[in-house]
């Protein structure tokens, strides 16, 4: 489970249509919003309170971040969203000017920007999440080619649709070569278990299906480069970034600090994520990338060329599949300044920590 991996992004076709209405942002923010930092985040209720998955939980407890906001008289407002409809709720909140930032995925963010609401990647999401193609446990199917003409459960519009498209394109196949059944992950897992579909394309829940002897994984991105992973980032409203760069920098600093801590505390972080429902064994195996290591997976480095190429592919997919009607430019989604400054700001803290030890 990685930086934004617990988001379990939900973005149905209905949500795509709902967010397809063009709306131009009002650059004038109210006095109230100027005194607030509003961040959408997936939240789970545990022990009577709210817990955030991954990096946001660390940010919410960061004393340096909280102290800086207090000194500037800025109210931090977390806007919790449910796992059932993350991206739909996030995009609607951006459109209605209810949030300034969100931790969520690539495809819904592209759809949002095509409506005229401009957001940019403030901090990239590390290596991203692995994706998996799983078939019933006793299935004779061994490859994606074997599934031609058969039923595949795939939640359309969710970020991993991009990875599925990438997989089939690498084999010279198209979406129309399969019977795509639009099911959310819970329904997709149930359909695979009942053998009412021939395969299921999903995230690390495929590992759970395999552990329960309900499925067998025939393909995954674990041995592949970062461009094959599902991406989610910290996105910020462009007008907010332009008008409040100091506050944006505080959030970028806190995000990079959290990523650095996770990169140095693998066992502790993975154990902390078990409270959100996944077994520790699944969380550990999800992180076993053979083309990178844990520290590399959590690097906050802002790789402009890589991100530009990745988001160009996402935009191309969205246009070709009529998820957006207005093409946008990948470079307009990028803003490397805050991450690069955050990495510089973190270096003095590293030196102080080493001297203290």
N, C-alpha and C positions, 0 to 999 in steps of 0.2 A: 504494500500500500504506500503510495508516494504522496508528493506534496498536495495534490488536489484529487487524489485517487478516490477518496471516500465520498466524492460528490454524487456518484451514481446518477449521472445526468439524465434527466427525462425531458424529451423534446418531441412531442407527437406531431403528426402532420397537422392536426388541428391547431397546435401551438404555432406551427410555422405560418399557417394562414393568418392566424390572429396577429402575429407580429409582422405580417407583410404589408400592413397599412403604413404608407409613408408619413413620416412626421419629422418636421424640422425642429431642432432644439432651440429653446429660448436661451440665449447666452446670458440673460440676466437672472441670477439666482436670488432667492429671497434672503432676507437677513437671517432667517432661522437656519437655512441650509448652510450659510457661510459659517455658522458657529457649530456645525455638526460635521462629523465624518461618518457617512452612512455606508455600511458594507453588507452586502447580501452573502449569506453563508448557509450551507446545509447544517442543520442542527438536529440532534437527537436528545430526547428527554430522558435523562437517567437520574435516579435518586432525587426526583422532584425538581431538578434544574436542567439547564441546557448545556450540552456538551457539543463542541464543534469537532469535526473530523480533520485530522492532519494538521497542517500548518496554522490554520486560523485559531485552533485551541492554544497554541503556543503564543501567538500574537496577543490573544486576549489576556494572557497572563504575564506579558512582558513588562517588567517594572520600568524600564527605560522609556518605552513607548508610552505607557500610561502616564508617567510623570511629565513627559514632554507635552502631551495633549492637555494635561491639567494646567501647566504653566501658561499655555496659550489660550486657555479658556475654551477649548474645543470639546464638545460632547461626542463621545464615541457611541454610535448606535449600530448595533448588529441587527440586521434584518433577517431573521431565520426563515428558511424555506424548507419545504418538505422534500424528501427523496423522490416522491411520486411525480413531481413536476418542476424540477429545479430550473431548467433552462427557460421554460415557458414563463414561470414566475419572475425570473431574473430579467428577461427581456421586457416583460410588461412593466416591471419596476423601473427599468432604465427609460423606457418610452414615456412613462408617466412622471419622470423626474423624482422618484422616491428613493433612489440610491445613487451613490457616487462611484462605488467599486463593487466588484463581484469576483469570486473565485469560481470559474466555470469553463466550459469547453469550447473547442474551436469552431465547429459548425454552427451552433446557435449564435456565437458572437459574430460570425460572418453574416448570418441572416439579419441580425440586429443592425449592423452597419449598412446593409443594403436598404434599410428603411429610412435612412437619413440620420439616425442617431449615431453619432460618432464616438467610438471607444477605442482605446489603444492598450496594448500589452505593456503593463508597468513592470511586472516581474514575470519572466517565463517560468513554466512549470517543471523544470528539470527534464529528466528523460521521458517522463510520461508513463502511461499504464500499458501493460501487456494486453493483447487481445487474443482470443482463442476460438477455434472452430471445433465444436464437440459434436459427436454423433452418439446414438444409443450404444450402450455397453456391448451388445452382441451384434452390432452392425458390421457388415462386410466392407463398408465404405472406408477407403484409405486416403483418398485425396479429394481436393476440391473439384477436380475434373470428373470424379465419379458421381458427383452430386448434380451434374447437368440434367435439367428437366425435373429435378426433385424439389421437395419442400424444405426451405431454410427459414427458421425463425430469426428475424432481425428487426429490431425496433428502429423504424425509419426516422431519420432526422436527428438521431443521437450521434455524438461525436464518432463512435466506432463504425458508423456507416462509411466514413471516409476510409478506414482501414480495410473494410470488407471490399470496397470498390478497388482499392489498391491491390488486394490479393487477387481478385478475379481478373483484373486488367493485366497483371503480371503473367497470367496463364492464357491470355488472349480471349477471355470470356467477358460477357456483359450481364447486367442485371436481368435482362429479358431471357437469359439462358436458364434461369432458375424460377421456381415458384416462391417468391418472397412472401412470407407470412409476417405481417406487421404486428409483433407482439412485444410487450415490455419484458424486461428480464425475468420477472417472477412468472409471468405467463409462458414465456419461452422455455424456462426450465421445466415447468409443469408439462408443457407439450412434448418436450424431449423425453421426459420420464414416462409419459403415456404412449410414446412412439407415434404420436400423431403428426410429427414432423420428422424429416430425415436428418436434420442437423440444426445446430443452434450457434449463432455467432455472438460472442459476449465477452465480458471481462473475467475477472478472477473467480467468479462464481462457477466457472467451468471446472475449476480445481475441486470445488466442493462436490459437484456432480460426479466427478471421477472418484473421489474418496468414498462416496456413497454407492459406488458401483452402478450408477445410473447412466453414466456416459463415459466415453473415451475421447481424449483430445487427439485429433489427427493433425492439427497445425496450431502453432502459436508464434508470437513475435519475440519470444524470449531470446532466441539466438540471432535476432536481426538488429540492425542499427536503429538509432532513435527515430528515424523518419517513419518507421513501421509502428511506432507506439501511438496510443491514443493521447492527445494533448489537451491539457487544460491549463489556464494561466490566470494571473491576477490582472483583470481588466479594469480600466478606469475611464470615466467619462472625460472626453477630451476637453470640454469647456472647464471642467473642474481642475484638470491638470494644468491648464493654462492660467487659470485664475488663482489657484492655491498650490503653487509648486512646493512651498515649504511643508505643508501638511501632507502632500503626496509623498514627499521625500521621507517623512517620518514613517509612513506606512511601508514604503519600499525598504527602508532600513530594518524595520521590524520583521518583514518577510524574509529578507536575506539572513538576518540573525537566526531566525527560526530554522531556515534551511541548513545553515552551518551547524547548528546544534544537532539536528537530526543526523547530519552526515557523520557526526562524531559519537552518536549514541544510538547505534542501530538496534541493539537488543532492547533497550529501554523504550525506544519509540515504538517498535513493533509490538511489544507487550501492551503498551498503552492503547493501541488500536483494537485490541481484542474486545473491548467493551462495546464496540459497535456491531458485534454479531459474528464476525468471521473468526474461525479458529486460528491460533497462532501458527499452526503448520501451513495453512493456506497463505497467510500474510508473508511468512518467510519464503515460501516457494515462489510466490509472485515476484519477489525481488531478485530472484536468481537469474539475472541477465548474463548471458555468456559473452556478450560483446562489450560489456562495461562492468564496473564495480559499484558498490554502494555509494562511495564518495562521488564518483562521476555522475551517478544517477541524480544526485542532489545538488549538482553544481548550478549556481544561479547565473552563470555566464550568459550574457545576452548575445547570442550568435545570430547576427542580423541576416547574413546570407542564408543560413539554414532556415530561419523562421520565414523569411521572404519566400523561399522556394516552397516551404510547406504550405503556407497560407495561399499561395498562388494555386496550388493543387486543390485546396479546399474550396476556393472561389470557383475554380473551373468545374468541380463536381456539382456545386450548388447551382450553377448556371445551366449545365447540361441536364440536370434532373429537375429543373424548373422549381427549385427551392427559393431562388431569388430571380428577379427580373432585371434588376439594375446591377450590372457588374461593378465591382469596386477594385481598387488597387491594393495589393498586398502590403506595399511599403507604407501606406497610410495607416495601417493597423499597428505599426511599430513605433516605439518611443524608448530608445535604449538609455536615455540620460539618467533616469532615476536608479536603475539597477547598477549602472556603472559607478554612480556616485555612492550608492549604498555599499558597494564592495570596498571602495576607498575609505568610507567612514568606518567600516568594520575593522580595518587594519590596526588602528591605534588601540582598539579594545583587545585585539589579539595580543598585542605587545604587553599591555597592562596585565592581562591574564597570565601570561608566561612569567612576567616579573613577579607577580603575586605568588606564583607557585614556587 
